[in-house]
Amino acid sequence: MQKVKFIDLFAGLGGIRLGFESAFQNLGFKTECVLTSEIKPYAVKTLKHNFEQDFLAGDLFDIRNEFIPDFDFLLGGFPCQPFSAGGKRQGFVDTRGTLFFEIERILKAKKPYGFILENVEGLVKHDLESKNDKIGRTLSTILYKLKDELGYNVSWEVLDSIDFGLPQSRKRIFIVGTKDETANLNVNEKHFKPLKTILENGLETINSDFTQKLFQHFEMEDLYGKSIKDKRGGDNNIHSWDIGIKGEVSDKQIILLNKLFKERRKKHWAEKIGIDWMDGMALTLKQISTFHKDENLKGLLDDLVKKGYLRFEYPKKLVREKTENGEKKYRVYDETKPKGYNIVTGKLSFEINKILDPNDIAPTLVATDVLRLAVPDNGGLRRLTIREGLRLFGYPEWYEIPVKETEAFDLLGNTVAVPVVEHVASQLAKIYSNNIVELIENEPIIVNNIH
């Protein structure tokens, strides 16, 4: 049986490894992981619990080329925060973004047959030079390095886990390469399953002041798919003031809050304030009075500040800072401008920020808020279990995360959908089988003459 050796970088839960091994083993290969790199202690603990691992290393910066065993494939879900819409999107300016160049360093030194790289969808258009461009300069740089400098046949595709029978929409870019052919990553058959197919039943529900307030205002079915956050809006959003989370408010205050949280996003206020537009700006009493008339307007606003629905603050200005790796952007309070009223938008302050619909799919699981997702069960609401989280990513039932809940969901929020990786890896396995195995089988047998 032909053996395929691989290394697993930024391993996390080992999801890329699972999908890779499954795809190659299905074609009759034996697989061997010769090096795993991971720095989170609770991820390392989980990897040791689930896999037999001879060489488990830490920080990739510390792994010198000569210490890396020879291998056939490199697997790497390199850090996504530098390119994620959920982060500051600094790209290669962020030191985590430079970890791609460590991958390049290893590929250049070890010259494996191929690789699988994974990242967030935001990598595709990160650092766009023009709005008409299909990909940004960051991805262009990565592809240039892999194709033109290292000589691989490279392809990439954004794939959504929902198409692989997982009840979660999770779009990720996969970049793959081989020495022989360009892989086709297109999905021919798509399979959809609702959330209820992975949910457990009859578990203990949350009985708190928060959930009691929810059920005082809504029936269970009316909560399906609802988000609870004081940001943006729409029919699927419940605001904290709708259920009096921070204290009861009057009907007048609800009308005022609903107007303010929409108005503060309008771009003309940025020009009047004298700042670069941002999604949610502090508006002064005078500015608010132009779209909401009430004799006691200041009293209504100050009471909402006291209860915590509003914040009285300076507007924020955009700061551009040049670094040797590019321009860095961030916001700071501009104390030269008058203070105004702004919605307190911290969704993580709420016990639950979204109630999932069992007949629909889950949103993209993010490490920062997955603990605040709720599902209906037993006449009430409860949080997702770790097992349900694993199922949302297609992990096998034997897989376990032997760490505390917060750590487990942090790992899940950053992992990959295993069936998606299996699809990607299966294309590489076919190319590898067609080229390498045939090459080995057709090699001439040299017999030494003995005199």
N, C-alpha and C positions, 0 to 999 in steps of 0.2 A: 504494500500500500504506500503510495507516494505521500511524503510528509511536507506540509507547508508551514514554514516558520513565520511568525509575525511579532511585531512589538506594538504595544498599546499605550499611547501617550495621552496625558490628561484623561485618565481612564474613568474617573467618576465611579459609577456603578458597574462599569464593564459592559454597557449595552452595545457598543460597537463591536466588541469582542464576541458577544453572544450571537449577533446577527451574522458576523463574518464566519465564525466556526460552523454555524448551522448550514450556511450556503455551501461551504467547501466540503463539509462532511456529507452533504446530500449528493455530491458528485463523486464520493468515494475516497476523498482525501483524508489523511490524518493531519490534525492541526496541533501546533505547539507554540504557546506564547513564551518567547525567550526573554522578554523584558516588559515590565509594566511601570509606568511613571505616574505618580499621583502624590499631591502634597497635603490634602485634607486628612487629618488623622482618622476621622470617622468614616471617610471613604476607604482608606487603607484597611481599616478594621472590617468593613463590609466585603472588600475584595478578598481578604484572607479567609473570611468565613465561607465564601461561595466558590472560590477557585483554588486549585493547587497551583502555587506560584513559586518558582525557584528564584527569580530575580525581580524583586519589587523595589524600584528606586524612587527617589524623591524628586526634588526640583530639577527640571530639565536643564536649566542653566549649569547645573553641577555635574551633568553626565557627559564625560568626555568621550569622543568618538571611539577611542581604542578600547573602552570598557563595554561597548555595545556589541553583543554577539551578532554574527551574520544572520540575516533574515530575508524573507521573500516579500513581505508586505508591511507597510507602515500604516497604522491606524491612528487617527488623531482628531478628536473633537476639540480643537484649540479654543481658548477662552472667547466667549461670545460677547461679553460686556462692552468691549470697545466698539462694536458695530451694532449693538442692540438698540432698538427704539426705547427700551426700558432703562437704558443707561444714558451717559452723556455723549455717546457716539464720537469719541475722540479718535478712534481708529488706531493708526500706527503711532499717534502722539501718546496714547496710553501705553505704558510699559507692557501690559498684558498683550497688546496688539503685536508687539515685536516677537512674541513667541512663535509666530509663523516662520520667522527667519531661523529659529532653532530647528524647526522641521526641515527647512531648506538645507541647513548645515548637515543634518544627519543623512538626508537623501543624497546629498552631494558626496559625502564621505563613504557611505555604505552601498550606494547604488543598488537598492532592492528592485525587484521586478515591478512592483506597483505600490499604490497607496489609496487610502480612503480618508478624505478630510471632510469634516462636518462643521457647519456654523449656522448662525441665524440668517433668516431671509434678508435682513438689513444689510448684510455684507454686499449684496448684489449692487445696490445703488449708493453705497457709502462713498462720500467724497466725489460726487458727480461734478464733472467739468462743465457740462451743459445739460439743461433739462431734457434735451432731445436724445441724450446718450442712453443706451440700454443698460450699461454697467458703469460703475464708478471707477475712479483711479485706483482704489485699494484692491478691488478684485482684478483689475487689469494688471496691476503689479504682480499679484500672486500668480496669475495665469502665465505671465511672461517668464517669471522665474521657473515655473514648472515645465513649460513647453520649450521656450527658446534657450534657456540657460542649462536646464537639466536634461532636456531631450525626451521628455515623456509624451506619449499620446494622451492628451487630457480632454475630458469632457466634464460638464457640470449641469446640474438640474436642481430646481427647487421642487421638493416633494412634500406632500401634505399627508400626515398620518391618517387622516380621515378616509383616504382612498385605500387604506390597507386593513380595513375592518376594525379600526380602533375608534372608540367614541370620543375622540379629541382632535380638534383641528390644531395641528402643530406643523408649521411650514419651516423647513430647514433646507439650506443649500448643501448639496453633496458635490465635492470636487474629487474626481478619481482619475488615475492615470496608470498606464501599463507601458512596458517596453515594446509591445507588438501592435496592439490595435486600440482604436478609440471606442470606448464602451458606450452602448446605447442605454440610457437610464429611463427612457419613456415607460409609462405605466399603461399596459394594454387593457387589463381588467381591474375595475375598481369595485371595492366591497364596502358597504356602509352598515354599521351597527349602532343602535342607540345606546345611551348611557346605561339603561336598566339591565343590559346584558352582562355588565361587570359588577353591579351593585350587590352587596350583601343585604340581608333583611333581618328585622327584629332586633336591632342593636339599640343601646341606650341613647336617648335623645338629650338635647340641651334644654335644661329648664332654668332660664335666667330672666332677669328683668328685661333684657334686650329681646329675647324671643317672645316673652309675654306681650310686650308692646307691639311686636309684629302681628301676632295673632289677634290682638285687640282691634287692629285696623284691616286685616286681610284674612281671607280664607286660604287654606293650603294651596289649592290649585291656582289661585291668583298670584301666588308667590313664585311659581315656576318660571325660571329664566330671569328673574328680577335681580338687578344690581342695587346695592345699597351704598351710595357714595354721593358726596356733595360736589360732583364735578360733571360737567356736561349734563345730558338729560335724555329725554325721549320717553316713550311709553314703557320701556323696560327698566326704568330707573326709579328707585325710591330714595328720597332725600331724608337726611336725619330729622329735619323739621316736620316731615310728613307723619312721623310716628313719635315725635317728642323725645328723642333719645337723650338730648342734653337739657331737657326741660320743656314744659309745654309752651307753645307760642300761639298767638292769636291768629285769626284768619287774615287780618291786615298784614301781619308779619310774614305769613306764608306767601301772600301775593307779592310783597316787597322782595322777599328772598328769591322767588322764582324769576322776577324781573331782573334783579341784580346779577344773578349768576349767569344769565344770558348776555346782558348788556356789557359786562366787564370783559367779554371776549371780542367785542367789536373793534375793528382796527382804527377807526377814527379817534378813539380815546387816546391811543398811543401818541398821535400827532398833537392832540390838545395838551396832554401831560408833558410831552417832550422827551419820550423814551422810545426805544425800539419795541415794536409790538411783541406781546407775549400772550399766551393762552390763559388769560385771567389777570386783570390789572385792578389795583386798588383805586376806587373812585371817591372823590371828595363829596361832601354833603351837597355842595352847589351843583356838581355834575349829576348826582343822583336825582336831585330835585327837578332836573329837566325832563326826566321820563317817569317820575313817580311823585304825585302830588299828595301831600298829607300835612296838616297843620302841626302834627307831632312827629315829623319825620326823624328829627335828631333823637327824640326819645325812643322811638321804635328801634333805630339803628344801635344806639348805645345799650339798650336792653339785650339785643341780640349779641353784641360784643361780650357783655357780662355773662351771658349763658354759654358762650363758646361757639355760636354759629358763625359769627363774623370776627375778623381781626382788624384792628385799627393800626395801619402800618404805612410806611413809606412805599412808594412804587419802586420797582426794581429796574435798574439799568443793565444793559448788556455790556460786558467787558470783554475785549478781545486782547489776548496776550500771545505774543509771538514767542515760540520756542524753537529750538534747533530741529525739532521734528515736525514743525508746522504750527498752525494757529490754534490756540485753545480758547474756547468761549465759555463764559459762565455769567451768572447774575448776582448782583449785590444791591442792597438797599441804597437808593439815592436820597440822601438826607437834605439835599438842596430843594427838593420838591415837597409840596404839602402832603400831609398824611391823608389817607383815604380808607374806605371800608372795603374789605375783600372777604370772599367766602373762605372758610376754613375747609380745605379740600383733602385733608389727610384721611384717606379711606382706611388705612391700616389701624386707625383708632377704633374702628367698629369691630365688634365681636364676629360679625359675619359681613362679608362684602358682596357675596353673590350666592343665590340659591339656584342650584342646577336643576334643569328639567330632565327627568328620567327618560322622557320620550325623544329627547334631542341629544346633542353632543356637549361635551365639556369644552370650555375655552382653552386656549393654550395655557398649560400649567406653568406658573412662574414661581420661583422659589420664595419670593418675598410675600406672596399673599395666598399660597395654596392652603395654608392652615385656616384661612378664613372663608373657604368654600364650604357650603352646606348642601346636604342632600335630604330629601324627604324620606322618612322612615318611621314606621310604628306610630303614625299620627302626629309626629313632630319633625324636628330638624336635627340633624347631627352632622359632624364633620366627616370628610372622607377618611377612610382607613388607609393604612399603609399598603395593605393588600390590594385595595381598590386602586390606589395610586400606581402600583406596579402593573396592574392589569391595563390601565390606561396607556401604558407604554409597551404593552405586549411582552412583559417579562414572564418567564415560565413560573408555574405555581411552586416549584421547589425553591425558587430564589427567595432569600430572606435578607432583611436589613436589620442587623442586631444592634441598633443604636437608638437613642431617644428620638421621640417623634419629630421635634423641630429639626434635628440633624437629618433624619430620614427624608423629610419633605424638602429640605434644602438640596439634597442629592437628587431627588426626583425632579425638582424644578429645573435642574440643569442637565438632565439625562437625554437620551435619544429614544426614538421609537424603534424597538428591535426589529419588527417585521419590515420597516422601511430599509434598515441597514441590510437585512437579509436579501431584499430585492436588489439593492445596489451591489452587494458582494457577489450575488449569483451571476451577475453579468461579468464580473472580473474572473470568477471561477471558470466560466465557460471559455473565456479568452486564454486563461492560464492552461486549462486542460488541452485546448486545441493546439497550443503552440509549444509549451514546455514538455508536456507528456509525449507528444509526437516526436519532439526533438530527441528526448531520451531514448524512446523506442527505436529510432532510426539511427542512433549512433553506432558506428562500426565497432565490432569487438576486436580488440588488438590482443593477439596471443604472442607472448614473448618466446622466442626460440631458445631452447636450452641446449647448449653444446656440452 
